[in-house]
Each structure stands twice: as C-alpha cells, then as structure tokens.
Amino acid sequence: MKTKGSSKPKVNPGLSAGSKQDAVIFAVMGTTGSGKSTFIQMATGRQDIPIGHQWQSCTEEPHLYDFSFDGRPAALLDTPGFDDTYKTDAEVLESVADFLASTYQNQIRLSGIVYLQRIIDPRMTHGGRANLAMFRALCGDDPLRKVVLATTFWGEVKNLAKAKVHEEELSTNKNYWGDMISKKATMTRFHDTQESALKILRGLLEIEEQISLKIQQEMVDQKLNLANTSAGETLGRELNAMAERYAKDLERHKLEMNAALKARDVELQEVKEEQARKTEELLQVMYNQKEVLNARRRDEVRIRDMEFDARLRKMLHEQTEDLERLETEMKQTEQAVANAKNSEHERQKLLTIKEQHRLKREKLLGIAGAIGTTATAAGLAVINPLAIPVAFGGLINLINSCFSYKERKAEHAETTLQAAVDNLSSG
C-alpha cells in the first residue's frame, strides 16, 4: 500500500476495433519489479520500452506495445502492479479495469496472460500475496487455461537449490500458484532472452482461443460498478483489514506516547509521536483509497439512474400515446353506436370492439404498473438501503399520477360506450 493520495486515472486505450480485432494480444502482469517491462522489451525487440530498477515502478498506466509475432500482428499489454511506486492500489485497479473494459467493449480480446514473479525473493511478501489475490479476482477461473505463470531473475540466483525449493513451493502451495495450476494454468521460467519470451507466447497460442476476463464480464456484460466486482470487493476487504491494523497500531502508539510523557522520557516520546504520525498518514491513505471506490460507485449509480430515468420516461411517453389512441378509438366506437340501427349484426360488432378496447386498456395499465415496479426494484438494488434517495419515488409518483388521470378518462369513455350499447339493445 502506498502513502500517495488518490487521483482519477486517465484511460485512453488508443485502440480501434478494426485494427486490433485480428491481432494476438497478451497481457503481462505481476508485482512491481518482477520484470514485466523486461519481458516486453525482449519479446517485441523494441528499445523504446522503459525498464524500472529494483522496486521502482516505470509503468503508471496500462499501455499496448505493437510488434510482429511470427508474421502476425501482435501486441503486449503492460500493466502497473498493485504495489506500484507512485499510485495507490485503488488507482491501479481503476486504470487497469477501465482499460480492460474499454478493449472488451471494442470487441478486442486477449489471447493469453503472462504473470511474472521474482524467483530471488526469499518468500512471498504481503504485497506479492495481495497482488496475486487481485490478479485472481481480475481474471477469474475460466481464463486460467490461457495463463502462464513465469518466474524471473534466474540470472541473479546465487543458491540454485534454494531457488528450486522456492519454485516448488510456488507450484504446489494452494495459496500461491498451486490452485491456478490445478485449474490448467501453466508454469515456466523466463530467462531474460527473446527466445525465452517468444517461447512463452507461442505456448499460449497452442490453444487458438481468445479469453474474456472476469472483470470485463462484470463491468460490461453485467454492468456492475467497480466496487461491486470481485476485484473491487477483494481490494475493499484488503483496505478494511489494513485500516483496522493501522487503527490498532495508532492507538498503541498513542498509549505508549502518553506513558513516555508521564515518565518524562522526552526521547521516547518523540519516537512514539513520529510513529503515531506515520501510522496516521497510512491510515488516511486507506481511507482515501476506500473513498476512491465509493466515489466511483456514486458516479456510476448516478449515471445508471439517469439512463434508467430516460428509459422510463420514454416508456411512459409511449404508453401515454397508446392510451390516447385508445380513447380516440373508443370515442369513434361510441359515435358508431349512436348512429347504428337496430341491427343485431351491428350490435355484436360493437360489443366485440368494446371487449377489445377493454383488454387493450388492461394491458396498457398493466404495463404502467410494471414500470412502477421496475423503478422501485432498481432503486433498491443500486442504492444503499440506509440512504435511499427520493429520485425514484418522484419518478414513480409521476408515472402513477399520469396513468391515474388516463385511467379515469378511459373509464369515462368506457362507461359512455356501455350506455350507448345498452340503449341500442333496448331500442
């Protein structure tokens, strides 16, 4: 987690469906410093790809690098890690999710994913586990058959036996890569060469199939807001856990600071004050990231409400027009009744028309009721139950008022028509 504040990431995929639909596109993911940019540089042969140093991130936004792969148009998608140097995890999630959703909307699909992990790390760090959890949430289970899990930095291994033990742990531990491998993900080594990079990509193309990630289906097909996606909920849980931990640490630092004050230990008091200050900053970062997700949720709900409102008003307008046409037809029938002679054929014909009008009127009023029910259900589904706005209530009142008025007019016309038919029958 970073101590940087949040800011709205800019999303500019720079893609056109026409130019990329036929290309093979691979996403490259992993923690900061795992070798993503190095892999892309080796695979593409391009020298314009910035490469970070150690834990310094050089990828702030998702970016596509085009190249020719075995005579085919191809591209590699470079993504920032969720332990990015400059951006918070919430900002990274926004940028990656929006980019992937945009490509999906443009009918652009991935041909596979390469996930990288440094083999020289002695153990899986908290950041590494959090990054892996976010990857799983973004990806889902079905695309794992098109995922390659590659260990990196083999050239810097000083103890080969120890590295192999770490490699075995990654492949078998269900909390690391074991679960993904059991679901058809494959594992390999990347040796910092073009040959090694291209071999990994060719392995992904052994199955000529494109994949859709879970985050893409959730945001585009299911129209979930980011906070309600699997990735958003995963990040939310992580932020809550970190905030709870920092809050406890802050309370402990304050107690120790007060104890130092009572003991007149000025040096210890200053140390505890500094620890409390830094912990409070970290706690605020957690709150800021949660606010990024909540603000995103509010924006998306607002947009969805506006779209839903427009659709309901369109339906209301159409149903009002139908009722007005029905009134006109009923008046015309009423006039026909008045002009009809004592003919049994004419009488039966008018009664048939009257029944058709009644059924049509019931149908239209039923649609009106459905509109009101839909509005209520949608309002409850997308709004926090503790703070349900009155926007849908006002819209429902508008619908009910309009159709109550139309219903009274239709009932009056029907009553008049029935009287005319009765007069004809008695005559």
C-alpha positions as CSV (number, residue, x, y, z in Angstrom):
1,M,0.0,0.0,0.0
2,K,1.3,3.5,-0.9
3,T,1.2,6.7,1.0
4,K,0.2,8.6,-2.0
5,G,-3.2,10.2,-2.3
6,S,-5.8,9.2,-4.9
7,S,-6.4,10.8,-8.3
8,K,-8.7,9.8,-11.1
9,P,-6.6,7.9,-13.7
10,K,-7.0,8.7,-17.3
11,V,-8.0,5.9,-19.6
12,N,-7.0,6.1,-23.2
13,P,-6.6,2.6,-24.7
14,G,-5.7,4.1,-28.1
15,L,-7.4,1.1,-29.7
16,S,-9.6,0.7,-32.7
17,A,-11.6,-2.4,-33.0
18,G,-10.8,-2.6,-36.7
19,S,-7.0,-2.6,-36.2
20,K,-6.8,-4.9,-33.2
21,Q,-9.5,-7.5,-33.6
22,D,-7.3,-9.7,-35.7
23,A,-4.2,-9.2,-33.6
24,V,-3.0,-11.6,-30.9
25,I,-2.8,-9.6,-27.7
26,F,-1.2,-10.8,-24.5
27,A,-1.4,-9.1,-21.1
28,V,1.7,-9.0,-18.9
29,M,1.0,-8.8,-15.2
30,G,2.9,-9.1,-11.9
31,T,4.3,-7.2,-8.9
32,T,6.4,-4.1,-9.3
33,G,10.0,-5.1,-10.1
34,S,9.0,-8.6,-11.4
35,G,10.4,-7.9,-14.9
36,K,7.3,-7.1,-16.8
37,S,8.9,-4.3,-18.9
38,T,12.0,-6.5,-19.5
39,F,9.8,-9.4,-20.8
40,I,8.0,-7.0,-23.1
41,Q,11.3,-5.5,-24.4
42,M,12.7,-8.9,-25.1
43,A,9.5,-10.3,-26.7
44,T,9.0,-7.3,-29.0
45,G,12.6,-6.4,-29.7
46,R,11.7,-2.7,-29.1
47,Q,14.1,-0.4,-27.4
48,D,11.6,2.3,-26.5
49,I,10.2,0.5,-23.5
50,P,11.2,2.0,-20.2
51,I,12.6,-0.5,-17.6
52,G,12.4,0.2,-13.9
53,H,15.2,-0.6,-11.4
54,Q,14.7,-2.9,-8.4
55,W,11.3,-1.8,-6.8
56,Q,11.0,1.4,-8.8
57,S,7.9,1.2,-11.0
58,C,8.1,2.5,-14.6
59,T,4.6,1.7,-15.7
60,E,2.0,4.1,-14.4
61,E,-0.9,3.3,-16.8
62,P,-1.7,0.2,-19.0
63,H,0.0,0.5,-22.3
64,L,-0.1,-1.6,-25.5
65,Y,3.2,-2.3,-27.4
66,D,2.6,-3.4,-31.0
67,F,5.0,-5.8,-32.7
68,S,5.1,-8.6,-35.3
69,F,4.9,-12.1,-33.9
70,D,5.7,-15.0,-36.2
71,G,4.3,-12.9,-39.1
72,R,1.2,-12.0,-37.3
73,P,0.2,-8.6,-35.9
74,A,0.5,-8.7,-32.1
75,A,0.6,-6.5,-29.0
76,L,1.7,-6.9,-25.4
77,L,-0.3,-5.1,-22.7
78,D,2.0,-3.7,-20.0
79,T,0.1,-3.2,-16.6
80,P,1.2,-1.5,-13.4
81,G,1.5,-3.7,-10.3
82,F,-0.8,-3.4,-7.3
83,D,2.2,-2.4,-5.2
84,D,3.0,0.5,-7.6
85,T,5.6,3.1,-6.6
86,Y,3.6,6.1,-7.4
87,K,-0.1,5.0,-7.5
88,T,-2.3,3.6,-4.8
89,D,-3.9,0.2,-5.3
90,A,-7.3,1.8,-5.8
91,E,-5.9,4.0,-8.6
92,V,-4.2,1.0,-10.2
93,L,-7.4,-1.0,-10.1
94,E,-9.3,1.8,-11.7
95,S,-6.9,2.2,-14.6
96,V,-6.5,-1.5,-15.3
97,A,-10.2,-2.3,-15.0
98,D,-11.2,0.7,-17.2
99,F,-8.7,-0.2,-19.8
100,L,-9.8,-3.9,-19.9
101,A,-13.4,-2.9,-20.1
102,S,-12.8,-0.5,-22.9
103,T,-11.0,-3.1,-25.0
104,Y,-13.7,-5.6,-24.3
105,Q,-16.4,-3.1,-25.4
106,N,-14.4,-2.7,-28.7
107,Q,-14.6,-6.4,-29.3
108,I,-10.9,-6.8,-28.6
109,R,-10.0,-10.0,-26.7
110,L,-6.8,-11.3,-25.1
111,S,-5.0,-14.4,-26.4
112,G,-3.4,-15.0,-23.1
113,I,-1.8,-13.7,-19.9
114,V,1.8,-13.9,-18.6
115,Y,2.1,-13.4,-14.8
116,L,5.6,-12.8,-13.5
117,Q,7.2,-13.4,-10.1
118,R,10.8,-12.9,-9.0
119,I,12.4,-16.2,-8.0
120,I,15.1,-14.4,-6.0
121,D,12.6,-13.2,-3.4
122,P,13.1,-15.5,-0.3
123,R,9.4,-15.7,0.3
124,M,6.0,-14.5,-0.9
125,T,5.6,-11.0,0.6
126,H,2.4,-9.4,1.8
127,G,2.5,-7.2,-1.3
128,G,3.0,-10.3,-3.5
129,R,0.1,-12.1,-2.0
130,A,-2.2,-9.1,-2.3
131,N,-1.1,-8.7,-5.9
132,L,-1.8,-12.3,-6.6
133,A,-5.3,-12.0,-5.0
134,M,-6.1,-9.1,-7.2
135,F,-4.9,-11.0,-10.3
136,R,-7.2,-13.9,-9.4
137,A,-10.1,-11.5,-8.9
138,L,-9.5,-9.7,-12.2
139,C,-9.0,-12.9,-14.1
140,G,-11.5,-15.5,-12.7
141,D,-11.1,-19.2,-13.1
142,D,-12.1,-19.9,-16.7
143,P,-9.3,-17.9,-18.4
144,L,-6.6,-19.7,-16.4
145,R,-6.1,-22.3,-19.2
146,K,-4.6,-19.4,-21.1
147,V,-2.3,-18.1,-18.3
148,V,1.4,-18.7,-18.0
149,L,3.0,-18.2,-14.5
150,A,6.6,-17.4,-15.1
151,T,9.4,-17.0,-12.6
152,T,12.0,-14.3,-13.4
153,F,15.5,-13.2,-12.4
154,W,17.1,-16.6,-12.7
155,G,20.3,-14.9,-13.8
156,E,20.7,-13.4,-10.3
157,V,20.1,-16.7,-8.4
158,K,23.0,-17.3,-6.0
159,N,21.7,-20.5,-4.5
160,L,20.1,-22.7,-7.2
161,A,18.9,-25.4,-4.7
162,K,17.2,-22.8,-2.6
163,A,15.6,-21.2,-5.7
164,K,14.3,-24.6,-6.8
165,V,12.7,-25.1,-3.4
166,H,11.0,-21.8,-3.7
167,E,9.9,-22.7,-7.2
168,E,8.4,-25.9,-5.9
169,E,6.6,-24.1,-3.1
170,L,5.1,-21.6,-5.6
171,S,3.8,-24.5,-7.8
172,T,2.3,-26.6,-5.0
173,N,1.1,-24.2,-2.4
174,K,-2.6,-23.5,-2.9
175,N,-2.2,-20.0,-1.5
176,Y,0.3,-19.2,-4.2
177,W,0.2,-20.8,-7.7
178,G,-0.9,-24.3,-6.8
179,D,-4.7,-23.6,-7.1
180,M,-4.2,-21.9,-10.5
181,I,-2.1,-24.7,-11.8
182,S,-4.7,-27.2,-10.7
183,K,-7.1,-25.2,-13.0
184,K,-4.9,-25.6,-16.1
185,A,-2.6,-22.6,-15.7
186,T,1.0,-23.5,-16.7
187,M,4.3,-22.6,-15.0
188,T,7.7,-21.9,-16.6
189,R,10.9,-19.9,-16.3
190,F,11.7,-16.7,-18.1
191,H,15.5,-16.4,-18.8
192,D,15.7,-12.7,-19.9
193,T,16.1,-13.6,-23.5
194,Q,14.0,-13.0,-26.6
195,E,14.0,-16.8,-27.3
196,S,12.6,-17.4,-23.8
197,A,9.9,-14.7,-24.1
198,L,8.7,-15.9,-27.5
199,K,8.6,-19.5,-26.4
200,I,6.2,-18.5,-23.6
201,L,4.0,-16.6,-26.0
202,R,4.0,-19.4,-28.5
203,G,2.9,-21.8,-25.8
204,L,-0.1,-19.5,-25.1
205,L,-1.1,-19.9,-28.8
206,E,-1.1,-23.7,-28.8
207,I,-4.8,-23.2,-28.0
208,E,-6.2,-20.8,-30.7
209,E,-8.7,-19.2,-28.4
210,Q,-9.4,-15.7,-27.1
211,I,-10.4,-15.1,-23.5
212,S,-12.7,-12.7,-21.6
213,L,-11.6,-11.8,-18.0
214,K,-14.0,-11.8,-15.1
215,I,-13.6,-8.1,-14.6
216,Q,-14.6,-7.5,-18.2
217,Q,-17.7,-9.6,-18.0
218,E,-18.7,-8.0,-14.7
219,M,-18.2,-4.4,-15.8
220,V,-19.5,-4.7,-19.4
221,D,-21.9,-7.6,-19.6
222,Q,-23.3,-7.5,-16.0
223,K,-22.9,-3.7,-15.8
224,L,-21.5,-3.9,-12.2
225,N,-19.9,-0.8,-10.8
226,L,-16.2,-1.3,-10.0
227,A,-16.6,-1.5,-6.2
228,N,-19.1,-4.4,-6.6
229,T,-16.9,-6.5,-8.9
230,S,-14.8,-9.4,-7.5
231,A,-11.7,-7.3,-7.8
232,G,-13.3,-4.3,-6.2
233,E,-14.6,-6.4,-3.3
234,T,-11.2,-8.0,-2.9
235,L,-9.5,-4.6,-2.7
236,G,-12.2,-3.4,-0.3
237,R,-11.5,-6.3,2.1
238,E,-7.8,-5.6,1.9
239,L,-8.3,-1.9,2.6
240,N,-10.6,-2.7,5.6
241,A,-8.0,-5.1,7.1
242,M,-5.2,-2.7,6.6
243,A,-7.2,0.2,8.1
244,E,-8.1,-1.9,11.1
245,R,-4.5,-2.8,11.6
246,Y,-3.3,0.8,11.3
247,A,-6.0,2.0,13.7
248,K,-4.8,-0.5,16.3
249,D,-1.2,0.5,15.8
250,L,-2.1,4.1,16.1
251,E,-3.9,3.5,19.4
252,R,-0.9,1.6,20.7
253,H,1.5,4.4,19.7
254,K,-0.7,6.9,21.5
255,L,-0.8,4.9,24.7
256,E,3.0,4.4,24.6
257,M,3.4,8.1,23.9
258,N,1.3,9.0,26.9
259,A,3.3,6.6,29.0
260,A,6.6,8.2,27.9
261,L,5.1,11.6,28.7
262,K,4.3,10.5,32.2
263,A,7.8,9.0,32.6
264,R,9.3,12.3,31.3
265,D,11.2,10.3,28.7
266,V,11.4,13.0,26.1
267,E,13.4,10.9,23.6
268,L,11.0,8.0,23.7
269,Q,8.0,10.4,23.5
270,E,9.4,12.0,20.3
271,V,9.9,8.5,18.7
272,K,6.4,7.5,19.6
273,E,5.0,10.8,18.2
274,E,6.8,10.2,14.9
275,Q,5.5,6.6,14.8
276,A,1.9,7.8,15.5
277,R,2.2,10.5,12.8
278,K,3.4,8.0,10.1
279,T,0.7,5.5,11.1
280,E,-2.0,8.1,11.0
281,E,-0.8,9.0,7.4
282,L,-1.0,5.4,6.4
283,L,-4.5,5.1,7.9
284,Q,-5.6,8.2,6.0
285,V,-4.3,6.6,2.7
286,M,-6.5,3.6,3.4
287,Y,-9.5,5.9,3.9
288,N,-8.6,7.8,0.7
289,Q,-8.5,4.6,-1.3
290,K,-11.9,3.5,0.1
291,E,-13.2,6.9,-0.9
292,V,-11.9,6.4,-4.5
293,L,-14.0,3.2,-4.7
294,N,-17.0,4.8,-3.0
295,A,-16.9,7.9,-5.3
296,R,-16.6,5.6,-8.3
297,R,-19.7,3.8,-7.1
298,R,-21.7,7.0,-6.6
299,D,-20.7,8.3,-10.1
300,E,-21.7,5.0,-11.7
301,V,-25.0,4.8,-9.8
302,R,-25.8,8.4,-10.8
303,I,-25.1,7.7,-14.5
304,R,-27.2,4.5,-14.3
305,D,-30.0,6.4,-12.6
306,M,-30.0,9.0,-15.4
307,E,-30.1,6.3,-18.1
308,F,-32.9,4.4,-16.3
309,D,-34.8,7.6,-15.8
310,A,-34.6,8.3,-19.6
311,R,-35.8,4.8,-20.4
312,L,-38.7,5.1,-18.1
313,R,-39.8,8.4,-19.4
314,K,-39.6,7.0,-23.0
315,M,-41.8,4.1,-21.9
316,L,-44.2,6.5,-20.2
317,H,-44.4,8.6,-23.3
318,E,-45.1,5.6,-25.5
319,Q,-47.8,4.2,-23.1
320,T,-49.5,7.7,-22.9
321,E,-49.7,7.8,-26.7
322,D,-51.2,4.3,-26.8
323,L,-53.9,5.4,-24.2
324,E,-54.7,8.5,-26.2
325,R,-55.1,6.4,-29.3
326,L,-57.4,4.1,-27.4
327,E,-59.5,7.0,-26.2
328,T,-59.9,8.2,-29.8
329,E,-60.9,4.7,-30.9
330,M,-63.4,4.4,-28.1
331,K,-65.0,7.7,-29.0
332,Q,-65.2,6.6,-32.6
333,T,-66.9,3.4,-31.5
334,E,-69.3,5.4,-29.2
335,Q,-70.3,7.6,-32.2
336,A,-70.8,4.4,-34.3
337,V,-73.1,3.1,-31.6
338,A,-75.1,6.3,-31.7
339,N,-75.5,6.0,-35.4
340,A,-76.3,2.3,-35.6
341,K,-79.7,0.9,-36.3
342,N,-81.4,-1.9,-34.5
343,S,-79.3,-4.4,-36.2
344,E,-78.1,-7.5,-34.3
345,H,-75.0,-7.7,-36.5
346,E,-74.1,-4.1,-35.8
347,R,-74.7,-4.7,-32.1
348,Q,-72.4,-7.8,-31.9
349,K,-69.7,-6.0,-33.9
350,L,-69.7,-3.1,-31.4
351,L,-69.7,-5.4,-28.4
352,T,-66.6,-7.1,-29.9
353,I,-64.8,-3.8,-30.4
354,K,-65.8,-2.8,-26.8
355,E,-64.2,-6.0,-25.5
356,Q,-61.0,-5.4,-27.5
357,H,-60.8,-1.9,-26.0
358,R,-61.2,-3.3,-22.5
359,L,-58.5,-5.9,-23.0
360,K,-56.1,-3.3,-24.5
361,R,-56.8,-0.9,-21.7
362,E,-56.0,-3.6,-19.1
363,K,-52.7,-4.4,-20.9
364,L,-51.6,-0.7,-21.0
365,L,-52.4,-0.2,-17.4
366,G,-50.6,-3.4,-16.5
367,I,-47.5,-2.1,-18.4
368,A,-47.8,1.1,-16.3
369,G,-47.8,-0.9,-13.2
370,A,-44.7,-2.8,-14.4
371,I,-42.9,0.4,-15.0
372,G,-43.5,1.5,-11.4
373,T,-42.5,-1.9,-10.0
374,T,-39.3,-1.9,-12.1
375,A,-38.4,1.6,-10.9
376,T,-38.8,0.5,-7.3
377,A,-36.8,-2.6,-7.7
378,A,-33.9,-0.8,-9.5
379,G,-33.8,1.9,-6.9
380,L,-33.5,-0.7,-4.0
381,A,-30.9,-2.7,-5.9
382,V,-28.4,0.1,-6.7
383,I,-28.8,2.4,-3.7
384,N,-27.6,1.9,-0.2
385,P,-30.7,0.9,1.9
386,L,-29.6,3.3,4.6
387,A,-29.8,6.3,2.3
388,I,-32.3,5.6,-0.4
389,P,-32.8,8.8,-2.5
390,V,-36.2,10.2,-3.4
391,A,-35.4,10.3,-7.1
392,F,-37.2,7.1,-8.0
393,G,-40.0,8.0,-5.7
394,G,-40.7,11.1,-7.6
395,L,-40.5,9.3,-10.9
396,I,-42.9,6.6,-9.7
397,N,-45.3,9.3,-8.5
398,L,-45.1,10.9,-11.9
399,I,-46.0,7.6,-13.6
400,N,-48.8,6.8,-11.2
401,S,-50.3,10.3,-11.4
402,C,-50.2,10.3,-15.2
403,F,-51.8,6.9,-15.5
404,S,-54.4,7.6,-12.9
405,Y,-55.5,10.5,-14.9
406,K,-55.5,8.5,-18.1
407,E,-57.3,5.6,-16.3
408,R,-60.1,8.0,-15.2
409,K,-60.5,9.3,-18.8
410,A,-60.6,5.7,-20.2
411,E,-63.2,4.6,-17.6
412,H,-65.4,7.6,-18.5
413,A,-65.2,6.7,-22.2
414,E,-65.9,3.0,-21.5
415,T,-69.0,3.9,-19.3
416,T,-70.3,6.1,-22.1
417,L,-69.8,3.4,-24.6
418,Q,-71.6,0.8,-22.4
419,A,-74.5,3.2,-22.1
420,A,-74.7,3.6,-25.8
421,V,-74.7,-0.2,-26.4
422,D,-77.4,-0.7,-23.7
423,N,-79.6,1.9,-25.4
424,L,-79.1,0.2,-28.7
425,S,-80.0,-3.2,-27.2
426,S,-83.2,-1.8,-25.5
427,G,-84.2,0.0,-28.7
